[in-house]
Amino acid sequence: MNLPNPSYRGKVRDIYDLGDKLILSSSDRISAFDVVFPQAVPNKGKVLNRISASWFEFFKNVPNHILETDVENFPFPFRGREELKGRSVLVKKCKRIDYECVVRGYIAGSGWKEYRNEGTLAGVKLPSGLKESAKLPEPVFTPAVKNDQGHDENISEKEMENRIGKELFEILKEKSISIFLRASEMVDSAGIILCDTKFEFGILDGQVILIDELLTPDSSRYWSLDTYSVGISPPSLDKQILRNYLETTSWNKIPPAPSLPAELIQELREKYQKIEDLILSCISQKSK
């Protein structure tokens, strides 16, 4: 029997709608600047799924959407399907809060571009003279409106608060920064810097729960402490190398995406595997 077609196919993930539950399956597709590339990165989906599931287990005191990570325990006709093994989770279906809760501990990426041009981060004025990749005095919450098509829209804290209300805003900000600080402390002990990450939340039975993926190299920017330096963009333990490569090309970041060189695909595969090994080792040690 063929696997049913996904109810929704995202940039890098397939979603199967089971009514009150969802199956999220991480593919090997890779995207950058919200565009999917023609080549896949072998085993990428399995790596991301294992990292995310491990973080959800570590932060199990935070209510989340995970129901089952073993495909053998999925409902029919998805149970035991080879196509889903190692890359899928069964989750509670909830009302998604359509905001990305981004937390930045260092000034990099789009945050650095904003600061360099405007002297601000998410519209908030920062001290002058900061250098690229500098550690911020404290983590900064920089939300964005989720758009299923095209780029997400960065907004200020005040704008988000005005849109969703002060109570919900404070819950999302507090949970996001709290998880970020704990995760940062953990990976720091393994010589990894968590530069920034994004969280997503939903509402189920009136309760805010953590959803989507968690602290993966697709939703986070990780640096190695060994190669970190202020004033440059340090080598990343994530798909930033893909973005860096694309910045050297003439591609205008509008579909269709260009083909990627085989050596870049291999480098991406190795990067994903390296960050998985480091993160899972760190979580294992801290969980003992």
VEXVO-749315 format. One record per residue (C-alpha): residue number from 0; z, y, x. Coordinates in pm, 1 decimal. Example, Ala and Ser with C-alpha at 12.3 -4.5 7.8 and 13.67 -1.06 7.14 Angstrom:
% residues 2
(0,(780.0,-450.0,1230.0)) (1,(714.0,-106.0,1367.0)) 
This chain:
% residues 288
(0,(0.0,0.0,0.0)) (1,(-90.3,343.0,130.8)) (2,(183.1,602.0,171.7)) (3,(166.5,861.6,-110.0)) (4,(13.1,1194.3,-12.7)) (5,(268.7,1461.6,81.7)) (6,(367.8,1696.9,-198.3)) (7,(341.2,1977.5,54.7)) (8,(193.1,1988.0,401.6)) (9,(341.6,2258.8,621.2)) (10,(231.0,2373.3,962.2)) (11,(409.1,2088.4,1137.7)) (12,(594.6,1899.1,865.1)) (13,(505.4,1692.0,559.9)) (14,(727.3,1701.8,251.8)) (15,(749.8,1434.0,-17.0)) (16,(909.3,1551.6,-343.4)) (17,(1120.3,1280.5,-508.2)) (18,(1259.9,1498.0,-787.3)) (19,(1618.6,1571.5,-686.8)) (20,(1552.5,1466.3,-327.1)) (21,(1294.8,1535.5,-55.7)) (22,(1167.2,1343.5,243.3)) (23,(1096.0,1571.7,538.7)) (24,(865.0,1416.1,796.3)) (25,(812.0,1588.8,1130.5)) (26,(454.1,1544.8,1249.4)) (27,(320.0,1572.0,1603.1)) (28,(122.5,1882.9,1505.3)) (29,(201.9,2195.2,1702.9)) (30,(174.1,2557.9,1596.7)) (31,(212.2,2900.2,1753.0)) (32,(184.4,3243.7,1596.5)) (33,(185.2,3059.8,1260.6)) (34,(-140.7,2877.8,1339.8)) (35,(-176.3,2499.8,1380.5)) (36,(-370.0,2369.0,1678.6)) (37,(-630.0,2089.7,1667.6)) (38,(-447.2,1867.4,1917.1)) (39,(-113.6,1698.2,1857.1)) (40,(169.5,1651.1,2106.4)) (41,(249.4,1276.8,2111.2)) (42,(603.6,1190.9,1986.3)) (43,(689.6,1558.4,1929.8)) (44,(790.6,1492.2,1569.0)) (45,(1025.7,1211.1,1665.8)) (46,(1187.9,1423.1,1936.2)) (47,(1246.2,1714.1,1696.7)) (48,(1379.4,1483.3,1425.7)) (49,(1628.2,1317.0,1661.2)) (50,(1751.5,1650.7,1797.7)) (51,(1792.8,1800.9,1451.5)) (52,(1966.3,1493.3,1308.9)) (53,(2206.4,1488.1,1604.4)) (54,(2299.0,1853.1,1555.5)) (55,(2348.9,1802.6,1179.5)) (56,(2582.9,1514.0,1258.9)) (57,(2774.6,1723.3,1510.7)) (58,(2809.4,2011.5,1262.6)) (59,(2885.9,1781.7,969.0)) (60,(3180.8,2003.3,873.6)) (61,(2918.7,2257.5,761.0)) (62,(2777.8,2145.8,421.8)) (63,(2414.0,2043.1,467.3)) (64,(2124.2,1869.0,294.2)) (65,(2113.4,1541.2,490.1)) (66,(2141.4,1222.1,282.6)) (67,(1985.9,954.5,506.6)) (68,(1826.5,936.9,850.9)) (69,(1735.9,564.5,852.5)) (70,(1397.2,493.4,692.5)) (71,(1517.2,141.7,605.8)) (72,(1750.0,304.9,351.5)) (73,(1487.0,532.1,194.4)) (74,(1390.6,470.8,-169.5)) (75,(1073.8,278.9,-260.5)) (76,(783.5,322.2,-172.9)) (77,(898.0,502.4,142.6)) (78,(1151.0,242.6,261.0)) (79,(1074.1,105.6,605.4)) (80,(736.2,275.0,633.7)) (81,(614.0,277.4,993.2)) (82,(452.6,619.3,946.3)) (83,(793.7,771.1,872.5)) (84,(1012.2,584.8,1121.8)) (85,(1196.6,802.9,1369.8)) (86,(1051.4,1125.1,1235.0)) (87,(1184.3,1157.7,878.5)) (88,(1501.2,1237.9,685.4)) (89,(1595.3,1205.1,319.7)) (90,(1760.5,1525.5,198.5)) (91,(1908.1,1685.4,-110.3)) (92,(1669.1,1911.8,-294.2)) (93,(1811.0,2259.4,-340.0)) (94,(1705.4,2616.3,-409.0)) (95,(1586.2,2754.4,-76.6)) (96,(1711.7,3097.0,27.4)) (97,(1388.2,3258.2,141.6)) (98,(1522.8,3419.2,457.0)) (99,(1530.6,3302.9,816.0)) (100,(1875.4,3366.9,958.4)) (101,(1791.9,3446.1,1320.6)) (102,(2067.7,3486.7,1577.4)) (103,(1992.1,3629.6,1922.1)) (104,(2225.7,3601.7,2219.3)) (105,(1976.1,3747.6,2465.7)) (106,(1701.5,4005.1,2432.9)) (107,(1369.1,3824.8,2455.9)) (108,(1044.5,3759.5,2272.1)) (109,(977.5,3985.5,1974.9)) (110,(1327.9,4129.5,2013.6)) (111,(1241.3,4248.8,2363.3)) (112,(914.6,4400.1,2239.3)) (113,(1097.6,4594.3,1968.3)) (114,(1363.0,4716.4,2209.9)) (115,(1105.4,4817.9,2470.1)) (116,(908.4,5017.8,2211.7)) (117,(1183.6,5150.4,1986.2)) (118,(1514.5,5104.7,2167.0)) (119,(1633.2,4896.2,1870.9)) (120,(1687.4,4533.3,1769.0)) (121,(1631.2,4457.1,1400.8)) (122,(1641.2,4831.9,1346.0)) (123,(1981.8,4877.2,1511.7)) (124,(2000.6,5105.2,1814.2)) (125,(2097.7,4931.0,2138.6)) (126,(2223.7,5085.6,2463.9)) (127,(1945.0,5216.2,2685.3)) (128,(1853.9,5050.9,3013.9)) (129,(1868.9,4686.3,2904.1)) (130,(1633.1,4456.4,3090.0)) (131,(1426.3,4169.1,2956.3)) (132,(1630.3,3850.2,2900.1)) (133,(1960.7,4034.5,2939.2)) (134,(2258.6,3882.9,2759.0)) (135,(2363.2,4092.1,2462.0)) (136,(2727.6,4207.0,2440.7)) (137,(2759.6,3981.3,2135.3)) (138,(2514.6,3776.4,1927.2)) (139,(2297.0,3986.5,1696.4)) (140,(2190.7,3874.4,1347.6)) (141,(1821.7,3959.7,1294.6)) (142,(1698.6,3820.0,960.4)) (143,(1340.8,3770.1,847.5)) (144,(1180.1,3710.5,509.7)) (145,(1014.2,3368.5,496.4)) (146,(645.4,3361.4,412.4)) (147,(483.9,3020.3,357.4)) (148,(150.4,3175.2,449.7)) (149,(114.8,3410.8,746.1)) (150,(384.5,3574.3,953.3)) (151,(747.5,3613.2,853.5)) (152,(866.9,3970.1,797.0)) (153,(1151.2,4097.9,1015.7)) (154,(1399.8,4308.8,822.3)) (155,(1730.5,4481.8,892.1)) (156,(2071.1,4346.2,795.7)) (157,(2108.6,4626.6,541.2)) (158,(1774.2,4542.3,379.9)) (159,(1870.7,4175.2,349.0)) (160,(2210.0,4267.4,207.1)) (161,(2047.0,4496.7,-49.6)) (162,(1809.6,4219.5,-156.9)) (163,(2052.3,3926.8,-192.4)) (164,(2389.6,4095.1,-236.0)) (165,(2679.1,4155.4,0.6)) (166,(2869.8,3831.5,-70.4)) (167,(2580.4,3594.7,0.3)) (168,(2467.5,3803.4,297.0)) (169,(2811.4,3783.5,459.1)) (170,(2826.1,3404.8,408.0)) (171,(2485.4,3352.5,570.9)) (172,(2561.1,3584.2,861.9)) (173,(2903.7,3432.0,930.4)) (174,(2777.5,3072.6,918.2)) (175,(2477.2,3153.4,1138.4)) (176,(2673.6,3328.2,1411.5)) (177,(2952.8,3069.9,1402.6)) (178,(2711.2,2777.2,1454.5)) (179,(2520.7,2970.5,1721.1)) (180,(2837.2,3041.7,1921.6)) (181,(2956.5,2679.6,1907.5)) (182,(2614.7,2542.1,2002.6)) (183,(2579.8,2796.6,2283.5)) (184,(2916.3,2694.8,2425.0)) (185,(2816.7,2329.5,2412.9)) (186,(2479.3,2352.2,2583.7)) (187,(2612.0,2599.8,2839.5)) (188,(2827.6,2320.6,2981.4)) (189,(2505.3,2126.6,3047.1)) (190,(2338.3,2417.0,3225.9)) (191,(2131.3,2523.6,2924.5)) (192,(2118.3,2870.9,2772.2)) (193,(2060.9,2903.7,2397.6)) (194,(1875.3,3233.3,2390.5)) (195,(1811.7,3253.9,2016.8)) (196,(1761.4,3033.4,1712.5)) (197,(1693.0,3047.5,1341.6)) (198,(1879.7,2881.6,1057.3)) (199,(1777.2,2821.6,699.3)) (200,(2003.7,2777.5,399.4)) (201,(1978.5,2672.0,36.8)) (202,(2199.8,2668.9,-269.9)) (203,(2302.0,2347.8,-445.1)) (204,(2554.6,2339.0,-730.5)) (205,(2656.8,2694.7,-644.7)) (206,(2731.0,2611.0,-280.0)) (207,(2547.3,2742.9,26.8)) (208,(2424.0,2451.7,240.6)) (209,(2245.8,2427.8,575.1)) (210,(1888.3,2298.0,543.6)) (211,(1557.6,2254.8,729.6)) (212,(1575.7,2171.7,1101.9)) (213,(1870.4,2258.7,1322.8)) (214,(1868.4,2391.8,1679.9)) (215,(1545.0,2221.2,1779.2)) (216,(1315.0,2357.8,2052.6)) (217,(1075.0,2457.6,1771.9)) (218,(1337.0,2673.8,1600.0)) (219,(1518.1,2788.8,1914.8)) (220,(1454.1,2934.6,2256.4)) (221,(1627.4,2736.6,2532.3)) (222,(1640.5,2831.1,2901.3)) (223,(1764.9,2640.4,3202.8)) (224,(2052.0,2815.7,3379.7)) (225,(1891.5,2720.4,3711.4)) (226,(1580.7,2930.8,3644.5)) (227,(1738.3,3211.4,3439.0)) (228,(1703.5,3562.2,3574.0)) (229,(1734.3,3905.7,3415.9)) (230,(1420.9,4120.7,3421.2)) (231,(1171.1,3840.5,3362.0)) (232,(1083.8,3591.3,3089.2)) (233,(1249.7,3274.9,3223.6)) (234,(1070.8,2939.0,3196.7)) (235,(1153.6,2790.7,2857.9)) (236,(1262.6,2441.8,2760.9)) (237,(1061.7,2476.0,2441.0)) (238,(709.7,2557.1,2323.4)) (239,(724.3,2906.7,2471.8)) (240,(491.5,2775.1,2741.9)) (241,(228.9,2739.8,2468.2)) (242,(275.6,3103.0,2362.0)) (243,(265.8,3214.2,2725.0)) (244,(-59.1,3026.9,2779.2)) (245,(-216.0,3177.3,2468.4)) (246,(-127.5,3528.4,2584.4)) (247,(-355.4,3470.3,2884.7)) (248,(-652.1,3382.7,2660.7)) (249,(-880.9,3601.2,2451.2)) (250,(-770.9,3433.5,2125.8)) (251,(-681.2,3695.2,1861.8)) (252,(-411.7,3474.7,1697.9)) (253,(-623.2,3436.4,1385.5)) (254,(-739.8,3089.4,1271.1)) (255,(-909.7,2878.2,1380.4)) (256,(-690.2,2794.2,1676.2)) (257,(-856.5,2717.3,2008.3)) (258,(-846.2,2376.4,2172.7)) (259,(-569.3,2329.5,2426.3)) (260,(-615.2,2182.5,2774.5)) (261,(-496.0,1824.8,2823.3)) (262,(-259.2,1926.9,3102.4)) (263,(-86.3,2174.5,2868.8)) (264,(-39.6,1903.9,2604.6)) (265,(117.3,1678.9,2869.1)) (266,(343.1,1960.1,2990.4)) (267,(455.4,2026.3,2633.1)) (268,(528.7,1657.0,2583.8)) (269,(741.9,1651.5,2898.1)) (270,(925.3,1971.2,2796.5)) (271,(1015.1,1828.8,2456.1)) (272,(1140.9,1507.2,2612.5)) (273,(1346.5,1691.7,2873.4)) (274,(1523.8,1914.6,2622.6)) (275,(1596.5,1612.6,2400.6)) (276,(1754.7,1424.8,2689.4)) (277,(1967.6,1725.8,2782.7)) (278,(2079.9,1812.4,2429.8)) (279,(2157.6,1457.7,2314.9)) (280,(2352.1,1391.0,2633.6)) (281,(2550.5,1709.4,2575.3)) (282,(2623.8,1625.0,2209.5)) (283,(2724.9,1269.9,2304.9)) (284,(2974.0,1393.9,2563.7)) (285,(3123.9,1656.1,2330.2)) (286,(3153.7,1408.2,2043.8)) (287,(3370.0,1166.0,2241.8)) 
